[in-house]
Amino acid sequence: MARIAIAGFLHETNTFVDRHTDMDAFVTADAWPGLVLGPNLLEEVAGANIAIAGFIKEAATYGHKMLPLLWTSANPSGPVTQHAYEKIWSMLARELKQAMPVDALFLDLHGAMVAEHIEDGEGELLERIRAIIGPGVPIVAALDFHANISPRMVALTDALTVYRTYPHVDMSDTGRRAAIVLQRILAGERLHKAYRQIPFLIPMLWQCTLIEPLASLMHLVEQLERDGNVSAAIVPGFPLADIYDCGPTVLAYGTDVAATEAVAQRLFDAMLAQRTAFSGQIYSPAQAVSHALASSGDRPIILVDTQDNPGGGAAGDTTDILHELVRQRVPDACVGLLCDPAAAAAAHAAGIGATVELALGAHSGIGAAPLVGRYTVEALGDGQFTGTGPFYLGCRMNLGPMARLRLDGIQILVASHKQQAADQAMFRHLDIDPMRQRILVLKSSVHFRADFSQLAREILIVAASGENVADLTQLRYQKLRPGVACPVQDTCI
């Protein structure tokens, strides 16, 4: 039986967002638990589709003793403040020192954290941890599919396991795979590490594993694992981080050096061959709404408000598509989730059935102006419910006071905490059946597909205002390592 310390510290940082991520963002629960220390960690994460939960469940089958330290995450946004990073580190370091000696350490990380004072958030974290536990204690970490994996992260860990799906329906399973790899290491296996950085960026929209080219590329990963007896990964990276090590990578771990390197090279070559395939059609708000109005069928048409996706660091409050729905007099549409705590509070104060005058949304100052109008309060909720879809499955959400507001034929689901619309439970919490809507506008990019794709007769990607930029050539990168480009452009610079 091994003594395994376990911890999690997750953030996906969009460096092009001005709003920094402070300590409150890590303390407050949203779709995932808030900051939790010590033994309470085990109860808080149990049953959720997150990596640490999967690790705990699998590691228990080997009879290991779990030493829970700390787990915290914050919704994607701008750089983590120095105060928040150092405060969380001090708590984690204290818990780790008290748990010593340990036989191994498991970390649930994102892999794309940037702090005000540290570009490689996870690399720095791992270096500090190594200074406490020493070079001989195995460290295995689970990472997000959008991790920007630096050489330092690879060097300081014994193995990294990475989500294989986007939408991320396998987060818990990734933790399970991490426990299996760690068990091999504890049993005495020495794993060779093979690592390659891909010299181009992939827009978030085209990282979806339900569509090509990543659907086939992920099948290749599984095939090579079986044939070569290795643990392998394609990691598309998080392109909205202007850092030196931004971008996709491939990883392979195995006992046979030649076989492991061969798998990594095969994946590297396969990614390079698909460089120009990471693209697709995007509509303007006017084009998307006109197309939806002209379309008919017995299932919803989904308009994806991708650039205002909170899951990519956006504010979740822009109103461009709302204005277009009003302008084109759409008779039946439902929009979710729009983050506006003041509107939610006003709706709760007024009560169901009341009419309230609101300047809705756009408080971030991005895109179109707030949508001013007289809204009818159709339904209210406390924002506390459990995710039922494949992505948020088992997550006990806390989105603060919520309200369903109606403006003519448009229903708007308002939350007090930003969260991407990736689970039907968000709609049912406010008595909306997504299947019965003519038009669904979802502030998400890809994760919604896990729970909504089967409902849709058509899905349109819409580029309205927002900070989760779809066209990477619009961004001015300054820190990328030499030679890194956008997939179908010569350069992003």
For each residue, the residues with C-beta under 8 A, 3 or more apart:
1: 62 63 64 65
2: 62 64 65 103 104 186
3: 64 65 67 99 101 102 103 104
4: 59 64 65 66 67 102 103 104 105 106 182
5: 67 69 96 99 102 104 105 106
6: 41 52 55 56 66 67 68 69 105 106 107 108
7: 68 69 70 71 92 95 96 105 106 107 108
8: 45 50 51 52 70 71 72 73 107 108 109
9: 70 71 72 73 88 92 107 108 109 113 125
10: 72 73 74 108 109 110 113 144
11: 21 26 73 74 76 80 110 112 113 121
12: 76 110 112 113 144 146 238 311 312 313
13: 21 76 77 78 79 80 112 113 114 115 121 238 241 313
14: 17 76 77 78 238 240 241 312 313 314 467 468
15: 78 79 114 240 241 242 243
16: 240 242 313 467 469 475
17: 14 77 78 313 314 467
18: 78
19: 77 78 315 364
20: 77 78 79 80 81 116
21: 11 13 25 26 74 75 77 78 79 80 81 84
22: 25 81 83 84
23: 26 27 81 83 84 87 88
24: 27 28
25: 21 22 28 74 75 77 84
26: 11 21 23 34 35 72 73 74 84 88
27: 23 24 34 35 72
28: 24 25 34 398 417
29: 32 33 34 396 398
30: 34 75 397 398 399 417 418 419
31: 387 392 395 397 399 419
32: 29 48 50 73 395
33: 29 36 44 45 48 71 73 396
34: 26 27 28 29 30 72
35: 26 27 70 71 72 88
36: 33 40 41 44 45 70 71 72
37: 40 41 69 70 91 95
38: 41 68 69 70 95
39: 42 43 68
40: 36 37 43 44 68
41: 6 36 37 38 44 45 52 68 69 70 71
42: 39 45 46 56 66 68
43: 39 40 46
44: 33 36 40 41 71
45: 8 33 36 41 42 48 50 52 53 56 71
46: 42 43 53 56
47: 53 394
48: 32 33 45 53 172 393 394 395 396
49: 53 168 169 171 172 387 390 391 392 393 394 395
50: 8 32 45 53 54 108 171 172 175 395
51: 8 54 55 108 142 163 171 172 174 175 178
52: 6 8 41 45 55 56 71 106 108 142 175
53: 45 46 47 48 49 50 56 57 172 175
54: 50 51 57 58 171 172 173 174 175 176 178 179
55: 6 51 52 58 59 106 108 142 175 176 178 179
56: 6 42 45 46 52 53 59 60 66 175
57: 53 54 60 61 172 175 176
58: 54 55 61 62 175 176 179 180
59: 4 55 56 62 64 66 106 179 182 183
60: 56 57 63 64 66
61: 57 58
62: 1 2 58 59 179 183
63: 1 60
64: 1 2 3 4 59 60
65: 1 2 3 4
66: 4 6 42 56 59 60
67: 3 4 5 6 99 102
68: 6 7 38 39 40 41 42 71
69: 5 6 7 37 38 41 92 95 96 99
70: 7 8 9 35 36 37 38 41 88 91 92 95
71: 7 8 9 33 35 36 41 44 45 52 68 108
72: 8 9 10 26 27 34 35 36 88
73: 8 9 10 11 26 32 33 110
74: 10 11 21 25 26 77 80
75: 21 25 30 310 311 417 418 419
76: 11 12 13 14 310 311 312 313
77: 13 14 17 19 20 21 25 74 313
78: 13 14 15 17 18 19 20 21 313
79: 13 15 20 21 114 115 116
80: 11 13 20 21 74 84 85 113 114 115 116 121
81: 20 21 22 23 84 85 115 116
82: 85 86 115 116 117
83: 22 23 86 87
84: 21 22 23 25 26 80 81 87 88 115
85: 80 81 82 88 89 115 116 117 118 121
86: 82 83 89 90
87: 23 83 84 90 91
88: 9 23 26 35 70 72 84 85 91 92
89: 85 86 92 93 125 128
90: 86 87 93 94
91: 37 70 87 88 94 95
92: 7 9 69 70 88 89 95 96
93: 89 90 96 97 128 132
94: 90 91 97 98
95: 7 37 38 69 70 91 92 98 99
96: 5 7 69 92 93 99 100 102 105 129 132 133
97: 93 94 100 132
98: 94 95
99: 3 5 67 69 95 96 102
100: 96 97 132 133
101: 3
102: 3 4 5 67 96 99 105 133 137
103: 2 3 4 137 138 186
104: 2 3 4 5 137 138 139 140 182 185 186
105: 4 5 6 7 96 102 129 133 137 138 139 140
106: 4 5 6 7 52 55 59 139 140 141 142 175 178 179 182
107: 6 7 8 9 125 126 129 139 140 141 142
108: 6 7 8 9 10 50 51 52 55 71 141 142 175
109: 8 9 10 113 122 125 141 142 143 144 147
110: 10 11 12 73 113 122 143 144 146 147
111: 122 143 144 146 147 148 149 153 162 235 238
112: 11 12 13 144 146 147 148 237 238 241
113: 9 10 11 12 13 80 109 110 121 122
114: 13 15 79 80 118 119 120 121 241 243
115: 13 79 80 81 82 84 85 118 121 124
116: 20 79 80 81 82 85
117: 82 85
118: 85 114 115 121 124
119: 114 243 244 479
120: 114 123 124 150 152 153 243 245
121: 11 13 80 85 113 114 115 118 124 125
122: 109 110 111 113 125 126 141 147 150 153
123: 120 126 127 150 152 153 156
124: 115 118 120 121 127 128
125: 9 89 107 109 121 122 128 129
126: 107 122 123 129 130 139 141 152 153 156 157
127: 123 124 130 131 152 156
128: 89 93 124 125 131 132
129: 96 105 107 125 126 132 133 139 156
130: 126 127 133 134 135 139 156
131: 127 128
132: 93 96 97 100 128 129
133: 96 100 102 105 129 130 137 139
134: 130 137
135: 130
136:
137: 102 103 104 105 133 134
138: 103 104 105 158 182 185 186
139: 104 105 106 107 126 129 130 133 156 157 158
140: 104 105 106 107 157 158 159 160 161 178 181 182 185
141: 106 107 108 109 122 126 153 157 159 160 161 178
142: 51 52 55 106 107 108 109 160 161 162 163 171 174 175 177 178
143: 109 110 111 147 149 160 161 162 163 174 235
144: 10 12 109 110 111 112 147 162 163 168 238
145: 162 163 164 165 166 168 207 209 235 236
146: 12 110 111 112 166 204 207 235 236 237 238
147: 109 110 111 112 122 143 144 162 235 237 238 249
148: 111 112 237 238 241 243 245 246 247
149: 111 143 153 154 160 195 235 237 245 249 251
150: 120 122 123 153 154 244 245
151: 154 155 195 245
152: 120 123 126 127 155 156
153: 111 120 122 123 126 141 149 150 156 157 160
154: 149 150 151 157 160 193 195 251
155: 151 152
156: 123 126 127 129 130 139 152 153
157: 126 139 140 141 153 154 160
158: 138 139 140 182 185 191
159: 140 141 178 181 182 185 191 193 231 253
160: 140 141 142 143 149 153 154 157 233 251
161: 140 141 142 143 174 175 177 178 181 231 233
162: 111 142 143 144 145 147 174 233 235 251
163: 51 142 143 144 145 166 168 170 171 174
164: 145 170 174 209 218 221 222 233
165: 145 168 169 170 209 218
166: 145 146 163 207 208 209 210 214 236 446 447
167: 208 210 390 391 422 446 447 448 449 450
168: 49 144 145 163 165 171 391 447
169: 49 165 390 391 393 450
170: 163 164 165 173 174
171: 49 50 51 54 142 163 168 174 175
172: 48 49 50 51 53 54 57 175 176
173: 54 170 176 177
174: 51 54 142 143 161 162 163 164 170 171 177 178
175: 50 51 52 53 54 55 56 57 58 106 108 142 161 171 172 178 179
176: 54 55 57 58 172 173 179 180
177: 142 161 173 174 180 181 231
178: 51 54 55 106 140 141 142 159 161 174 175 181 182
179: 54 55 58 59 62 106 175 176 182 183
180: 58 176 177 183 184
181: 140 159 161 177 178 184 185 191 231 253
182: 4 59 104 106 138 140 158 159 178 179 185 186
183: 59 62 179 180 186 187
184: 180 181 187 189 191
185: 104 138 140 158 159 181 182 188 189 191
186: 2 103 104 138 182 183
187: 183 184
188: 185
189: 184 185 255
190: 255
191: 158 159 181 184 185 231 253 254 255
192: 253 254 255 256 257 260 261
193: 154 159 251 252 253 260
194: 250 251 252 253 254 260 261 263 264 265
195: 149 151 154 249 250 251 264
196: 249 250 264 265 267 268
197: 245 247 248 249 481
198: 237 247 248 249 250 268 271 272
199: 247 483 484 485
200: 247 248 275 484 485 486 487
201: 237 239 246 247 248 472 484 485 486 487 492
202: 206 207 236 237 239 247 248 278 487
203: 206 207 239 278 279 470 471 472 486 487
204: 146 207 238 239 240 306 312 445 446 468 470
205: 208 280 282 306 445 446 461 470
206: 202 203 211 214 277 278 279 280 487
207: 145 146 166 202 203 204 214 236 278 446
208: 166 167 205 211 214 446 449
209: 145 164 165 166 214 215 218
210: 166 167 215 449 453
211: 206 208 214 215 280
212: 215 216 277
213: 216 217 274 277 278
214: 166 206 207 208 209 211 217 218 234 236
215: 209 210 211 212 218 219
216: 212 213 219 220
217: 213 214 220 221 234 267 270 271 274
218: 164 165 209 214 215 221 222 234
219: 215 216 222 223
220: 216 217 223 224 266 267 270
221: 164 217 218 224 225 232 233 234 267
222: 164 218 219 225 226
223: 219 220 226 227
224: 220 221 227 228 230 232 263 266 267
225: 221 222 228 229 230 231 232 263
226: 222 223
227: 223 224
228: 224 225 232 252 254 256 259 260 262 263
229: 225 254 255 256 259
230: 224 225 252 253 254 256 259 260 263
231: 159 161 177 181 191 225 252 253 254
232: 221 224 225 228 250 251 252 253 263 264 267
233: 160 161 162 164 221 250 251 252
234: 214 217 218 221 248 250 267 271
235: 111 143 145 146 147 149 162 248 249 250 251
236: 145 146 166 202 207 214 248
237: 112 146 147 148 149 198 201 202 246 247 248 249
238: 12 13 14 111 112 144 146 147 148 204 241 246
239: 201 202 203 204 246 247 472
240: 14 15 16 204 312 313 468 469 475
241: 13 14 15 112 114 148 238 246
242: 15 16 246 475 477 478 479 480
243: 15 114 119 120 148 246 479 480
244: 119 150 479 480 481
245: 120 148 149 150 151 197 481
246: 148 201 237 238 239 241 242 243 477 479 480 484
247: 148 197 198 199 200 201 202 237 239 480 484
248: 197 198 200 201 202 234 235 236 237 271
249: 147 149 195 196 197 198 235 237
250: 194 195 196 198 232 233 234 235 264 267 268 271
251: 149 154 160 162 193 194 195 232 233 235 264
252: 193 194 228 230 231 232 233 260 261 263 264 267
253: 159 181 191 192 193 194 230 231 232 260
254: 191 192 194 228 229 230 231 257 259 260 263
255: 189 190 191 192 229 260
256: 192 228 229 230 259 260
257: 192 254 260 261
258: 261 262
259: 228 229 230 254 256 262 263
260: 192 193 194 228 230 252 253 254 255 256 257 263 264
261: 192 194 252 257 258 264 265
262: 228 258 259 265 266
263: 194 224 225 228 230 232 252 254 259 260 266 267
264: 194 195 196 232 250 251 252 260 261 267 268
265: 194 196 261 262 268 269
266: 220 224 262 263 269 270
267: 196 217 220 221 224 232 234 250 252 263 264 270 271
268: 196 198 250 264 265 271 272
269: 265 266 272 273
270: 217 220 266 267 273 274
271: 198 217 234 248 250 267 268 274 275
272: 198 268 269 275
273: 269 270
274: 213 217 270 271 277 278
275: 200 271 272 278 487 488
276: 279 487 488
277: 206 212 213 274 487
278: 202 203 206 207 213 274 275 487 488
279: 203 206 276 487 488
280: 205 206 211 461
281: 461
282: 205 461 462 463 470 471
283: 287 288 291 303 460 461 462 463
284: 287 288 462 463
285: 288 289 320 321 323 324 462 464
286: 289 290 324 328
287: 283 284 290 291
288: 283 284 285 291 292 303 321 324 460 462
289: 285 286 292 293 303 321 324 325 328 330 439
290: 286 287 293 294 328
291: 283 287 288 294 295 301 460
292: 288 289 295 301 303 330 438 439 460
293: 289 290 328 330
294: 290 291
295: 291 292 301 457 458
296:
297: 301 457 458
298: 457
299: 435 455 456 457
300: 434 435 437 438 439 440 455 456 457
301: 291 292 295 297 438 439 440 456 457 458 459 460
302: 439 440 441 442 448 452 455 456 458 459 460
303: 283 288 289 292 321 439 440 441 442 460 462
304: 442 444 445 448 459 460 461 462
305: 308 309 318 321 441 442 443 444 462 464 466
306: 204 205 309 312 444 445 461 462 463 466 468 470
307: 314 318 463 464 465 466 467 468 469 470
308: 305 314 315 316 317 318 366 367 443 464 465 466 467 468
309: 305 306 312 314 316 420 443 444 445 466 468
310: 75 76 313 314 315 316 339 418 419 420 443
311: 12 75 76 420 422 444 445 447 468
312: 12 14 76 204 240 306 309 445 467 468
313: 12 13 14 16 17 76 77 78 240 310 467 468
314: 14 17 307 308 309 310 318 443 466 467 468
315: 19 308 310 318 339 363 364 366 418 466 467
316: 308 309 310 337 338 339 415 418 419 420 443
317: 308 338 339 340 361 362 363 364 366 418
318: 305 307 308 314 315 321 361 362 364 366 367 368 464 465 466
319: 322 323 338 360 361 362 367 368 369 370 371
320: 285 323 324 367 368 464 465
321: 285 288 289 303 305 318 324 325 335 441 462 464
322: 319 325 326 335 338 360 361 368 371 410 412 441
323: 285 319 320 326 327 368 371
324: 285 286 288 289 320 321 327 328
325: 289 321 322 328 330 333 335 410 439 441
326: 322 323 329 330 371 407 408 410
327: 323 324
328: 286 289 290 293 324 325
329: 326 408 409
330: 289 292 293 325 326 333 409 410 439
331: 409 438
332: 409 437 438 439
333: 325 330 409 410 411 437 438 439 440 441
334: 410 411 412 413 427 432 434 437 439 440 441
335: 321 322 325 338 410 411 412 413 441
336: 412 413 421 426 427 432 440 441 442 443
337: 316 399 413 414 415 418 419 420 421 426 443
338: 316 317 319 322 335 360 361 412 413 414 415 443
339: 310 315 316 317 414 415 416 417 418 419
340: 317 343 344 360 361 363 414 415 416
341: 344 345 400 401 416 417
342: 345 346 363
343: 340 346 347 358 360 361 375 403 405 414
344: 340 341 347 348 400 401 402 403 414 415 416
345: 341 342 348 349 401 416
346: 342 343 349 350 356 358
347: 343 344 350 354 356 375 377 380 401 403 405 414
348: 344 345 351 380 401 403
349: 345 346
350: 346 347 354 355 356 377
351: 348 354 377 380
352: 377 378 379 380
353: 376 377
354: 347 350 351 376 377
355: 350 374 375 376 377
356: 346 347 350 374 375 377 405
357: 372 373 374 375
358: 343 346 370 372 373 375 405
359: 370 371 372
360: 319 322 338 340 343 370 371 372 373 375 405 412 414
361: 317 318 319 322 338 340 343 370 371
362: 317 318 319 365 366 367 368 369 370 371
363: 315 317 340 342 370
364: 19 315 317 318
365: 362
366: 308 315 317 318 362 465 466 467
367: 308 318 319 320 362 464 465 466
368: 318 319 320 322 323 362 371 465
369: 319 362 372
370: 319 358 359 360 361 362 363
371: 319 322 323 326 359 360 361 362 368 407
372: 357 358 359 360 369
373: 357 358 360 407
374: 355 356 357 407
375: 343 347 355 356 357 358 360 405 406 407 412
376: 353 354 355 405 406 407
377: 347 350 351 352 353 354 355 356 380 403 404 405
378: 352 404 405 406 411 430 431
379: 352 403 404 430 431 432
380: 347 348 351 352 377 401 402 403 404 430
381: 385 401 402 403 429 430
382: 401 402
383: 397 398 399 400 401 402 415 416 417 429
384: 396 397 398 399
385: 381 396 397 425 426 429
386: 394 395 396 397 425
387: 31 49 391 392 393 394 395 396 397 423 425
388: 392 393 423 424 425 451
389: 392 393 422 423 424 425 450 451
390: 49 167 169 393 450 451
391: 49 167 168 169 387 422 423 447 450 451
392: 31 49 387 388 389 395 397 422 423 425 451
393: 48 49 169 387 388 389 390
394: 47 48 49 386 387
395: 31 32 48 49 50 386 387 392
396: 29 33 48 384 385 386 387
397: 30 31 383 384 385 386 387 392 419 425 426
398: 28 29 30 383 384 417
399: 30 31 337 383 384 402 415 416 417 419 426
400: 341 344 383 415 416 417
401: 341 344 345 347 348 380 381 382 383 416
402: 344 380 381 382 383 399 413 414 415 416 429 430
403: 343 344 347 348 377 379 380 381 413 414 430
404: 377 378 379 380 411 412 413 414 430 431 432
405: 343 347 356 358 360 375 376 377 378 411 412 414
406: 375 376 378 410 411 412
407: 326 371 373 374 375 376 410 412
408: 326 329
409: 329 330 331 332 333
410: 322 325 326 330 333 334 335 406 407
411: 333 334 335 378 404 405 406 432 437
412: 322 334 335 336 338 360 375 404 405 406 407
413: 334 335 336 337 338 402 403 404 421 426 427 430 432
414: 337 338 339 340 343 344 347 360 402 403 404 405
415: 316 337 338 339 340 344 383 399 400 402 418 419 426
416: 339 340 341 344 345 383 399 400 401 402
417: 28 30 75 339 341 383 398 399 400
418: 30 75 310 315 316 317 337 339 415
419: 30 31 75 310 316 337 339 397 399 415 426
420: 309 310 311 316 337 442 443 444 445 447 448
421: 336 337 413 426 427 442 443 444 448
422: 167 311 389 391 392 426 442 444 447 448 450 451 452
423: 387 388 389 391 392 426 451
424: 388 389 427 428 434 451 452
425: 385 386 387 388 389 392 397 428 429
426: 336 337 385 397 399 413 415 419 421 422 423 429 430
427: 334 336 413 421 424 430 432 433 434
428: 424 425 431 432 433
429: 381 383 385 402 425 426
430: 378 379 380 381 402 403 404 413 426 427
431: 378 379 404 428
432: 334 336 379 404 411 413 427 428 437
433: 427 428 436 437
434: 300 334 424 427 437 440 452 455
435: 299 300 455
436: 433
437: 300 332 333 334 411 432 433 434 440
438: 292 300 301 331 332 333
439: 289 292 300 301 302 303 325 330 332 333 334
440: 300 301 302 303 333 334 336 434 437 452 455 456
441: 302 303 305 321 322 325 333 334 335 336
442: 302 303 304 305 336 420 421 422 448 452
443: 305 308 309 310 314 316 336 337 338 420 421
444: 304 305 306 309 311 420 421 422 447 448
445: 204 205 304 306 309 311 312 420 448 468
446: 166 167 204 205 207 208 449
447: 166 167 168 311 391 420 422 444 450
448: 167 302 304 420 421 422 442 444 445 451 452 453
449: 167 208 210 446 452 453 459
450: 167 169 389 390 391 422 447 453
451: 388 389 390 391 392 422 423 424 448
452: 302 422 424 434 440 442 448 449 455 456
453: 210 448 449 450 456 459
454:
455: 299 300 302 434 435 440 452
456: 299 300 301 302 440 452 453 459
457: 295 297 298 299 300 301
458: 295 297 301 302
459: 301 302 304 449 453 456
460: 283 288 291 292 301 302 303 304
461: 205 280 281 282 283 304 306 470
462: 282 283 284 285 288 303 304 305 306 321
463: 282 283 284 306 307 470 471
464: 285 305 307 308 318 320 321 367
465: 307 308 318 320 366 367 368
466: 305 306 307 308 309 314 315 318 366 367 469
467: 14 16 17 307 308 312 313 314 315 366
468: 14 204 240 306 307 308 309 311 312 313 314 445
469: 16 240 307 466 472 474 475
470: 203 204 205 282 306 307 461 463
471: 203 282 463 474
472: 201 203 239 469 475 486 489 492
473: 486 489 492
474: 469 471
475: 16 240 242 469 472 492
476: 493
477: 242 246 480 492 493
478: 242 493
479: 119 242 243 244 246
480: 242 243 244 246 247 477 484 492 493
481: 197 244 245 484
482:
483: 199
484: 199 200 201 246 247 480 481 492
485: 199 200 201 489 490 491 492
486: 200 201 203 472 473 489 491 492
487: 200 201 202 203 206 275 276 277 278 279
488: 275 276 278 279
489: 472 473 485 486 492
490: 485
491: 485 486
492: 201 472 473 475 477 480 484 485 486 489
493: 476 477 478 480
